[in-house]
Amino acid sequence: MKRQIISILKWKQLMVNWMLLCVVAVASLTCQKAVGQAQATQNLQQEKWKAGVASVVITPEQSMWMSGYAARTKPSEGKVHDLHAKALALQDAQGTRLVIAAVELLGIPRPLRDWLEKEVQRCYKLPPEALLLNASHTHCGPVVRESKYSIYGNSFYGLSAEQMQQNQQYVDALRQKLLKLIGQAIENLAPARLGYTHARAGFAMNRRAKIERGYRISPNPDGPVDHDVPVLRIDGLDGKLRAILFGYACHNTTLSFYKFCGDYAGFAQQYLEEAHPGATAFFIAGCGGDQNPYPRGNLEYCMQHGRSLANAVEAALLPRARSVRGPIRAALETVTLEFAEPPSRQHLEKEAKSTNKYERRHAEALLEELEQKGGIRTTYPYLVQVVQFGSDLTMVALAGEVVVDYSLRLKAELAAPHVWVAGYSNDVFGYLPSVRVLKEGGYEGGGAMRYTQLPGPFAPSVEKQVIDKVHKLVDRVRASKSN
Ligand SMILES: [Zn+2]
């Protein structure tokens, strides 16, 4: 009897096991089917990409005042090589588009971004979040004048009326060139494959060195850096490399002379395009607000840094790139950043008598604002953009001269297969310090504000506000990709 019960129990156990096996097998089959379907969808996403590239020379045709250094005393004298604006248009399987435009200029003035955003929507039905602009921050490009007191303005560089007019003509022509360029990239859309890879380059060094009282711009081998070189490769279905988008977090300030030049990023693009005929190389400036290329000061170093970066990209191209699938989901929003308490009228009146002409000019501009508007601005409308490529790559594009803490923090926090953080995007108004840099002070912490029309350092809330906005947008684009 006991034996019989055991036997029945065994038989029951066998049945349960068998049923469990069946359930597992069915689940596994269903699972395999689901995986297969997901794989097929992903393959479809990969197969259905379209990409288009276009490039245009934006070197001024005549001698012009150059941007980046206040110490220059005369206009440009020729060029080392041409400056370019390049556009990469991408279209996913659903027909969603994204255009990344990279310009070899010191910055992108907000009015230029606003104008272009409106025009590309009108002309090409491209929504604002689908337009990502990035400036290489070369200090050997023309002044792009946009506002009276800004770093691009005549007050800063002391330009004559004639030079101002010349700048305005350059900006007007640049706007039209960029609009046409974006249209051409869209027109050139053709089937393509996208892949992500990366490598490292070591010539960027932190440039905030501690001195007895505060910080000054000088090589600091112990300061934080981001030596990552992210690369997005675009191949045609024939296997030919068509575009290489690569980034690096470092100022384009090897040079400070009187010839137009894209600095190390210009050379890196030139070397890559020479090595890969038919491919267009795009440089995307990273969070290099507090990073300089060292050593610096002559063309030889500049070419060496360019070679070093191009070699890093070549190294990144050696292993098989990770496939980047769609869909594209993009978001662009403004976060209202707060400035610290504005300086008082008395303080400004004192500074307006300063022997430092930039301090004086800055105080005069703020006094004028106080006079005309009854107060000094207390906030800045800061642009944050996020682009999600399927579940493979997250791109964050931040405005201003972003210090390296942001890319290091975001890459650690966003926990995705790959995160690419760009600075100098959409609106280059001045520096975006982290709380650390803000507290330490120095040039990037607030000192550089005197070269803009902005009142002074940001409030300590600056980092949290920007990071919170990035997380909000990333959550949104990642959630919507599965819809
Ligand atoms: Zn800078």
Boltz pocket constraint, residues with backbone or C-beta under 6 A from the ligand:
constraints:
  - pocket:
      binder: B
      contacts: [[A, 137], [A, 251], [A, 289], [A, 401]]
      max_distance: 6.0
